[in-house]
Amino acid sequence: MNLKQLKEVIETLKDLSDNESKMYGLGLDMIEYVNPYHNLINTLLDSIYTEESCEMFYWFCYEKDFGRKKDLGAWDENGKEICQEIEGLHKHLKLLK
């Protein structure tokens, strides 16, 4: 997956997550509506990336909140910080292939 495609996937997931949170705040639980989309995206990612790469992708999206949690980091085996933004995630995913 090239950088532009990865950005589109992450931005779409971020928008979906933000909209789901807004709806939940209004008392609407959209989990049954959005779960099929998440399952589809997960299936496609599993066919593109290794298990380790998928774990890093999910960490970036759901733990690091799509890169918005600046105080949460990941480091490579040399202690160098990785995956602070989508570009760094893309570079790291390419190394894990």
DRENPA-3360 file (N, C-alpha, C; in nm, 2 decimals, always signed):
BEGIN
1 = MNLKQLKE = +0.09/-0.12/+0.00/+0.00/+0.00/+0.00/+0.09/+0.12/+0.00 ~ +0.06/+0.22/-0.09/+0.15/+0.34/-0.09/+0.10/+0.44/+0.01 ~ +0.18/+0.54/+0.03/+0.15/+0.64/+0.14/+0.02/+0.70/+0.12 ~ -0.02/+0.74/+0.00/-0.15/+0.81/-0.03/-0.26/+0.72/+0.01 ~ -0.26/+0.59/-0.03/-0.36/+0.50/+0.01/-0.37/+0.48/+0.16 ~ -0.26/+0.47/+0.22/-0.26/+0.45/+0.37/-0.32/+0.57/+0.44 ~ -0.29/+0.69/+0.39/-0.35/+0.81/+0.45/-0.50/+0.81/+0.43 ~ -0.54/+0.77/+0.31/-0.69/+0.76/+0.28/-0.76/+0.67/+0.38;
9 = VIETLKDL = -0.70/+0.55/+0.40/-0.76/+0.45/+0.49/-0.76/+0.50/+0.63 ~ -0.65/+0.56/+0.68/-0.65/+0.61/+0.81/-0.74/+0.73/+0.83 ~ -0.74/+0.82/+0.74/-0.83/+0.93/+0.75/-0.98/+0.89/+0.75 ~ -1.01/+0.79/+0.67/-1.15/+0.74/+0.66/-1.19/+0.67/+0.80 ~ -1.09/+0.59/+0.85/-1.12/+0.53/+0.98/-1.13/+0.63/+1.09 ~ -1.05/+0.73/+1.09/-1.05/+0.84/+1.19/-1.19/+0.91/+1.18 ~ -1.23/+0.94/+1.06/-1.36/+1.01/+1.05/-1.48/+0.92/+1.09 ~ -1.47/+0.79/+1.06/-1.57/+0.70/+1.10/-1.57/+0.69/+1.25;
17 = SDNESKMY = -1.46/+0.68/+1.32/-1.45/+0.67/+1.46/-1.50/+0.80/+1.53 ~ -1.46/+0.92/+1.47/-1.51/+1.04/+1.53/-1.66/+1.06/+1.52 ~ -1.71/+1.02/+1.40/-1.86/+1.03/+1.39/-1.93/+0.93/+1.48 ~ -1.87/+0.81/+1.49/-1.93/+0.71/+1.58/-1.94/+0.76/+1.73 ~ -1.83/+0.83/+1.77/-1.82/+0.89/+1.90/-1.92/+1.00/+1.92 ~ -1.94/+1.08/+1.82/-2.04/+1.19/+1.83/-2.18/+1.13/+1.84 ~ -2.21/+1.03/+1.76/-2.34/+0.97/+1.76/-2.37/+0.90/+1.90 ~ -2.26/+0.84/+1.95/-2.28/+0.78/+2.08/-2.30/+0.88/+2.19;
25 = GLGLDMIE = -2.24/+1.00/+2.18/-2.27/+1.11/+2.27/-2.41/+1.16/+2.26 ~ -2.47/+1.14/+2.15/-2.61/+1.18/+2.13/-2.71/+1.06/+2.17 ~ -2.65/+0.95/+2.22/-2.74/+0.84/+2.27/-2.76/+0.73/+2.16 ~ -2.69/+0.74/+2.05/-2.71/+0.64/+1.94/-2.59/+0.55/+1.94 ~ -2.61/+0.42/+1.96/-2.51/+0.32/+1.95/-2.50/+0.27/+1.81 ~ -2.39/+0.30/+1.74/-2.38/+0.26/+1.60/-2.30/+0.14/+1.57 ~ -2.26/+0.07/+1.68/-2.17/-0.04/+1.67/-2.21/-0.15/+1.57 ~ -2.34/-0.18/+1.57/-2.39/-0.28/+1.47/-2.38/-0.23/+1.33;
33 = YVNPYHNL = -2.38/-0.10/+1.31/-2.37/-0.05/+1.17/-2.23/-0.04/+1.13 ~ -2.13/+0.00/+1.22/-1.99/+0.02/+1.17/-1.91/-0.11/+1.18 ~ -1.95/-0.21/+1.26/-1.87/-0.33/+1.27/-1.84/-0.40/+1.14 ~ -1.94/-0.41/+1.05/-1.91/-0.48/+0.92/-1.80/-0.40/+0.84 ~ -1.80/-0.27/+0.85/-1.69/-0.19/+0.78/-1.56/-0.22/+0.84 ~ -1.55/-0.22/+0.98/-1.43/-0.25/+1.04/-1.38/-0.39/+1.01 ~ -1.47/-0.49/+1.01/-1.43/-0.62/+0.97/-1.38/-0.63/+0.83 ~ -1.44/-0.56/+0.74/-1.40/-0.56/+0.60/-1.26/-0.50/+0.59;
41 = INTLLDSI = -1.24/-0.39/+0.65/-1.10/-0.32/+0.65/-1.00/-0.41/+0.71 ~ -1.03/-0.48/+0.82/-0.94/-0.57/+0.89/-0.90/-0.69/+0.79 ~ -1.00/-0.74/+0.72/-0.98/-0.85/+0.63/-0.88/-0.81/+0.52 ~ -0.91/-0.69/+0.46/-0.82/-0.64/+0.36/-0.68/-0.61/+0.41 ~ -0.67/-0.55/+0.52/-0.53/-0.53/+0.58/-0.46/-0.66/+0.61 ~ -0.53/-0.76/+0.66/-0.47/-0.89/+0.68/-0.41/-0.95/+0.55 ~ -0.48/-0.92/+0.44/-0.43/-0.98/+0.31/-0.31/-0.90/+0.26 ~ -0.29/-0.78/+0.31/-0.18/-0.69/+0.26/-0.05/-0.70/+0.35;
49 = YTEESCEM = -0.08/-0.70/+0.48/+0.03/-0.69/+0.57/+0.05/-0.82/+0.65 ~ +0.17/-0.83/+0.72/+0.20/-0.93/+0.81/+0.12/-0.91/+0.94 ~ +0.12/-1.01/+1.02/+0.05/-1.00/+1.15/+0.11/-0.88/+1.24 ~ +0.24/-0.88/+1.23/+0.32/-0.77/+1.31/+0.28/-0.63/+1.25 ~ +0.27/-0.62/+1.12/+0.24/-0.50/+1.06/+0.10/-0.45/+1.09 ~ +0.00/-0.55/+1.09/-0.13/-0.52/+1.13/-0.14/-0.47/+1.27 ~ -0.07/-0.54/+1.36/-0.07/-0.49/+1.50/-0.02/-0.35/+1.51 ~ +0.08/-0.31/+1.44/+0.13/-0.18/+1.44/+0.03/-0.08/+1.39;
57 = FYWFCYEK = -0.04/-0.12/+1.28/-0.14/-0.03/+1.22/-0.25/-0.01/+1.32 ~ -0.30/-0.12/+1.38/-0.41/-0.11/+1.48/-0.37/-0.02/+1.60 ~ -0.24/-0.04/+1.65/-0.19/+0.04/+1.76/-0.20/+0.18/+1.72 ~ -0.15/+0.22/+1.60/-0.15/+0.36/+1.56/-0.29/+0.42/+1.56 ~ -0.38/+0.34/+1.50/-0.52/+0.39/+1.49/-0.59/+0.39/+1.62 ~ -0.59/+0.29/+1.70/-0.68/+0.28/+1.81/-0.61/+0.31/+1.95 ~ -0.49/+0.28/+1.96/-0.42/+0.32/+2.09/-0.37/+0.46/+2.08 ~ -0.30/+0.49/+1.97/-0.24/+0.63/+1.95/-0.35/+0.73/+1.90;
65 = DFGRKKDL = -0.47/+0.68/+1.88/-0.58/+0.76/+1.83/-0.55/+0.83/+1.70 ~ -0.51/+0.75/+1.60/-0.48/+0.80/+1.47/-0.36/+0.91/+1.47 ~ -0.27/+0.89/+1.56/-0.16/+0.98/+1.57/-0.18/+1.10/+1.66 ~ -0.30/+1.11/+1.71/-0.34/+1.23/+1.79/-0.28/+1.23/+1.93 ~ -0.25/+1.12/+1.99/-0.19/+1.11/+2.12/-0.04/+1.12/+2.11 ~ +0.01/+1.24/+2.12/+0.15/+1.27/+2.10/+0.24/+1.22/+2.21 ~ +0.18/+1.19/+2.32/+0.26/+1.15/+2.44/+0.28/+0.99/+2.44 ~ +0.21/+0.92/+2.34/+0.22/+0.78/+2.33/+0.32/+0.74/+2.22;
73 = GAWDENGK = +0.42/+0.66/+2.25/+0.51/+0.63/+2.14/+0.55/+0.49/+2.13 ~ +0.62/+0.46/+2.02/+0.67/+0.33/+1.99/+0.81/+0.34/+1.94 ~ +0.90/+0.25/+1.98/+1.04/+0.26/+1.95/+1.09/+0.13/+1.88 ~ +1.18/+0.15/+1.79/+1.24/+0.03/+1.72/+1.35/-0.04/+1.81 ~ +1.41/-0.14/+1.76/+1.51/-0.22/+1.85/+1.63/-0.13/+1.88 ~ +1.65/-0.02/+1.82/+1.76/+0.07/+1.85/+1.73/+0.18/+1.94 ~ +1.60/+0.18/+1.99/+1.55/+0.29/+2.07/+1.51/+0.41/+2.00 ~ +1.50/+0.41/+1.87/+1.46/+0.52/+1.79/+1.31/+0.52/+1.78;
81 = EICQEIEG = +1.25/+0.64/+1.81/+1.10/+0.65/+1.81/+1.05/+0.64/+1.66 ~ +0.94/+0.56/+1.65/+0.88/+0.54/+1.52/+0.73/+0.57/+1.53 ~ +0.67/+0.58/+1.41/+0.52/+0.59/+1.40/+0.46/+0.70/+1.47 ~ +0.52/+0.82/+1.47/+0.46/+0.94/+1.53/+0.35/+0.99/+1.44 ~ +0.36/+0.97/+1.32/+0.27/+1.02/+1.22/+0.25/+0.92/+1.11 ~ +0.16/+0.94/+1.02/+0.12/+0.84/+0.92/+0.25/+0.81/+0.83 ~ +0.33/+0.91/+0.80/+0.45/+0.88/+0.72/+0.54/+0.79/+0.79 ~ +0.56/+0.81/+0.92/+0.65/+0.72/+0.99/+0.59/+0.58/+1.00;
89 = LHKHLKLL = +0.46/+0.57/+1.02/+0.39/+0.44/+1.02/+0.41/+0.37/+0.88 ~ +0.39/+0.44/+0.78/+0.41/+0.38/+0.64/+0.55/+0.33/+0.62 ~ +0.65/+0.41/+0.66/+0.79/+0.37/+0.65/+0.81/+0.24/+0.73 ~ +0.76/+0.23/+0.85/+0.78/+0.12/+0.94/+0.71/+0.00/+0.88 ~ +0.59/+0.01/+0.83/+0.52/-0.10/+0.77/+0.59/-0.16/+0.65 ~ +0.65/-0.07/+0.57/+0.73/-0.12/+0.46/+0.85/-0.21/+0.51 ~ +0.91/-0.17/+0.62/+1.02/-0.25/+0.67/+0.98/-0.38/+0.73 ~ +0.85/-0.39/+0.77/+0.80/-0.52/+0.83/+0.76/-0.62/+0.72;
97 = K = +0.75/-0.58/+0.60/+0.70/-0.67/+0.49/+0.77/-0.79/+0.48;
% end
